[in-house]
C-alpha cells in the first residue's frame, strides 16, 4: 500500500487535475452549434485541456482531418508524458498502447483504402510509436492493395488475423469485421498477460479492467452481427423467425469473433444472447445482466452502450482512494473517450448535423 502511494501518489494528483479540466455538457453544446471547423479550433484554443494541441496551427484554415490528427497526437503525447511515472513492474503493460496505435493505424489505412483513397493515409504519431511498433509505416503509407498492407504489417501480432480475413474476390475486407478481430486479439493477449504476471489486488483490478472490455467486446460483436445479418435478409418474414434463422445460420461466425473471456457474462449467457429470437429479447437479457442498468435506455448504436459502461468504470477508477496503476489507466481511457467525443463533435459541425441530433453521439458528459 505504501509503495503504491509513493509511486503513484503524485501522478494520481496530476491525472485528477487533468480530469478536472475535461469538457462538460455546455462545452459540447457550444461546439456543435459553431458554424465551421475553424471556429471549433478557436474554441478549443481557449480550453486548458486541449489548447496545447493547437500550437503552431493556422486555425483559420485548419481542416477537419488536420484538427482531428492534432488532437489525437496530443492525446498520445500526454500518455507518453505520464509513462515515466510508472513503476518498473507496470512497464510491461505499456506495450499494449503500442498495439492500440497499430490497430488504429491499420484501421485508418483501411478507411481510406476501401474508398479508393489509400494515398491519403499518412502516419503522424510521436517517434516513440514508430520506434516501438512493428509496422513498417513507410511501406504502409505507399500500400495500394491488400498484399502490400500485409507486407507492411508482416512483423506484427496482427498479420495472421489479416491474412485470415483476406477477401476471396480481392479488395479489402469489411471494416467492422477487421476492427472486431484486431481488438479481440489485443484484449485476449492483455488478459492472458495479467493472469500470468500479476497477483493480489493489482491482479483483480487489472482483470476487472480487461474483463469488462472483453464483456463489452462480446456484447458489441453479437449486437453488430445480429443487426448486420438481419438487415441483409430481404425475405418478407416476421422479425422473430427471420432473426432466429439468421442467428442460427451465423453461429459459427459469431463464435469466430467472440473472446474466450467470460468475466461478468458467462458462456451460457453469451449463447443465450445470440440465440435470442428477437432484438427485444436480447435487450431483455442484457437488462438482466451485471451491466443491466446501462441498457435501460435505447441508444442509437451498439458501441454507445459500451462507451457508457467504460466511462462509469473509469470515472470510478480515477477516484479510488489508493493510487495505483489503475488511476493512470483510468485517466488514459477517460481521455480517449473525451477525444472520441471531440472527433464526433467536429464531424457533426463539418457535416452540419443539427445540435439536438449531435448530442446523441456523446459519452459521459457532465
N, C-alpha and C positions, 0 to 999 in steps of 0.2 A: 504493500500500500504506500509506504514512504517512498519507495523507488518510483512508483508511478507519479506521485505528487511532485517529486523533484524533477523527473524527466519531462512530464507533460503539463505541469502547472502553468508555466509561462506561455507556452504555445496555446493552451486552452483559453487563457485570457485573451490572447491575440485573436483566436478563432471566434470567440464570442463577441469581441469588439467588431470584427468584420461582419459577423452575422447581424449585429445591431444596425449596420449601415445598409441592409438589404432594401430593395424596392418594395413598396407597400401597395395596397389596392388602389389608392389615389394616384400613385405614380403610373401604374399600368393604364388606368383610365385616361390619364393625361396623355400618355404616349400614343394610344390607339386613336385619339382624337386629333392628332397632329396631321398636317396636310401632306407631308412627304418625309423621305428618309433623312434628308439633311436636317430637318427640324428635330427628328429623333436624336440624331448625333449631337446636336446642340444642347438638347435637354440632358443627355447622358453626361456631357462635359460638366454639368453643374452638380452631378451626383458623386459624392466622395467615393463610393464603392467602385464606380466604373470610369471615373474621369481619366485615370492613368492609361486606359486602353486607347485613348484617342490622341495621345501626344503625337505631334508632328503630322497629323492628318489635315487635309483640306476639307473641312466639314461642310462647306457649301457645295462641293462637287462629289461627295462620297456616295458610292453606290451601295445597294443592299448587300451585295456579296462582300465588298470591302469592309463594311461595318461589321457584319457577322463574323468575318475572318478575324478582324482585330479584337473583337470581344472574346472569341474562342481562344485566341492566342494568349490574351491577357489572363484568362481564367487558368490556363495551363501554367503560365509563368508564376502565378500566385501559388499554385500547388508546389512548384519547384522551390519557391522561397520558403515553404514550410518544411520541406523534406529534411533539411539539416537538423531540425529539432527532434527527429525521430530517434528512438532507442535503436541501437545496432541490431537487436533481436527482431525488430519490426521492419528492417530494411527489405527483407525478402518479400514483404507484402507489396513493396513499391515497384516490383517488376510488372505487376498487374495493370497499373495505369498505362504502362507502355503498350500492353496488349489492347487496352481500350482505345488508345490512339491509333494503333494498327487497324483495329476494326473500323473506326470512324473514317480512316483514310481509304480503306478498301471500299466502304460504302459510298464515300464521296466520289471516288472514281467511277463506280458503277452508276451512280446517279447521273453523271454526265454521259457515260458510255451508252446507256440504254436509250438516250435520246439523240445519239449520233454526234455528241459534242465532247468526245474523250479528250480532245486537245485543250479543253477549258480546265482540266484538272491541273492543279499545281500544289506542291507541298509547302506549307507555310507555318511550320511549328518551330519552337526553340531547338537549337542544335542538340540538346540533351536527347531528344527523341530520335533524331537522325543517327546519333552515335549508338544508342542502345537498342534501336529497333532492328529487326532482321529483314525488313522490307527494303528493297533497292528502290528508293524513291525517285531517283533519276530515271530508272527504267520504267517505273510506273507512270511518270509524267509523259513518257513517249509511247506508252502502250496504246494500241489501236484495236486490239482484238483479245479474245479470251485467252489464247495461248500466251500472248505477251503479258497479260495480267498474271497468269500462273508462273511465268518465268520471274516476274518481279517479286513475287511472294514465295518463291521456291524454298527459302530457308526458314520460313515462319512456321509456327504451330498450326497455321490455318490452311496450308496448301492442300492437305489431303481432303479437307472439307470442300474446298472449292473445286477440286478435281472431281469429287463425287457429284457435285451439283452442275457439272458441265451439261448444257442442253444438247439433246441428241441432234436437233436440227441446226445447231450453230447459234451464234449470237451470244447473248448474256442471260443468265438466269433471272428469275423473278426477284425483285428487290427484297421484299419482306421475307422470303424464304431464306435468302443468304443471311440476312440480319439475324433471324432466329437461330440459324445453325451456328454462326460465329459467336454470338453472345452465349449460347448454350455451352459451347466448348470452353469459353472463358470462365463461366461460373463453376462448371464442373471441376476444372483444374484448380481454381482457387479454393473450393470447398475441400477437395482431397488434400491439398497442401496444409490447410489449417488443421484438419483432423490428424495428420501425421506429425505436425511440428508443435502444436500448442497444448497447453494444459491449464487447468483451473478456470478461474473466472474469465480470463482473456479468451480462452478457447470457446467458452459458452457464448460470450458476447459476439465474437467474430463469426461463429457458426450461425448465430441468430441473424447477423447481418447478411451473410451469403445465403443462408437458408431461406430467408424472407425473399430475397431477389430470385432464388430458384423457384419458389412457390409462385411468384408473380410471373416469371417466365412461362411456367406451365399453364397458368390461367390465360395469359395472353395468347399462347400458341393455340389452345383449344378454342378460344373465342374467335381468333382470326381465321383459323381453318374452317370452323363451322360456318362462319359468315361468308367466306370465300366460296366454298363449295355449294352452299345453299343459294347464293346469288347466281352461280353459274348454271343452276338447274332450271331450264326454261319450260319443263313439262308442267302442265296445269294440274297440280296435285294439291291436296291440302297441306298446310305447313307441317303438321306433325309427321305424316308419313314421308314427306319429301326429305325433311331434315334427318329423320331416323335412318332412312336409306342412305343418305349421304354420309352420315357419321359412321355407320357400319362399313360402308364401302371403303372409306378412307382411314379406317382404324390403324392400319399399318403405317400410313403416312404420319398420323398423329404421333404414334409411338416413336417414330424416327426423330422427331424434334423435341420430345419431352425429355427433361432431365431426370436421371435416376436418383434424384434427391427428394425425399419426402420429409420436409421439415415440419410444417404445421398441417399440411394436406397429405394424408396417407394415400397409398396406392389405390385402395378400393374407392376412396372418394374421388380421386382423379379419374378413374374409369367411369364412375357414375356421371361425372361431368360431361365427358364426350359422348356418353350413351344417352344423355337426357333427350327425350323425344322432341322437345321444343326449346326455344330460347327462354321462354318464360320459366320452364322447369329448371333450366340451367341457372338462371338468376336466383331462383328459389333456393337451390343448393348452395350457391355462393353466399347467400344471405344467412345461411345456417352455419357457415364455416367460421374459423377463427378470425377471418377478415370481414365478417358479415356486415359490420356497421358501415363499411365503405361502399357497399353495394346497395345501400338503402335508396339512393337517388340514381336516376338514369344519367349516364354520361354519354357523350357523343361517340367515343371510340374506346376500344379495349385498353389502350395504353394509359388513358386518363385515370382509370381505376388504379392501375399500377403506380402511377406517379403520385396520386393522393396518399396511398399507403406508405410509399417510400418517404414522402415528405414528413408524415407524422412520426415515423420511426426515427428518422434522423433529427428531427426537431427535439424529440425526447433525448436522443443520444448526446446532443451538444450541451445539454443542461445537466448531465449526470454529475453528481456531487464529487466523485473521484475522477480526476482527469486521467484518461488512458489514451491509447492509440485510437480508440473508437471516437474520442472527441474530435480528433483530426479527420478521421474518415467521415464522420457525420457532417462536418463543415464542408468537406470537399463535395459530398453528394448534394448537400443543400445548394452549394454554389453552382453545381451542374444543373440542378432543377431551375435555379434562377436564370441561368444562361439560356436554358430551353425556353423559358417564359419570354425572355427578351427577344430571342430569334422569332418566336411566334408573333410577338407584337410588331416587330419590324416587317415581317411578311404581311401582316394584316394591314399595316399602313401602305406598303408597296402596292398591294392588290385591292386597296380600297374596301376592305371588309368593314361593315358597319360596327361601331364600337360595342353595341349590345350583343352582336354575334361574336365578336372577338373575345369577349370576356369568358366564353365557354372553353377557350383553349388554355387558360392559365391555371397553374397548380400552386396551392399553398399561399395564396395571397392573404395578408393580414394587416 
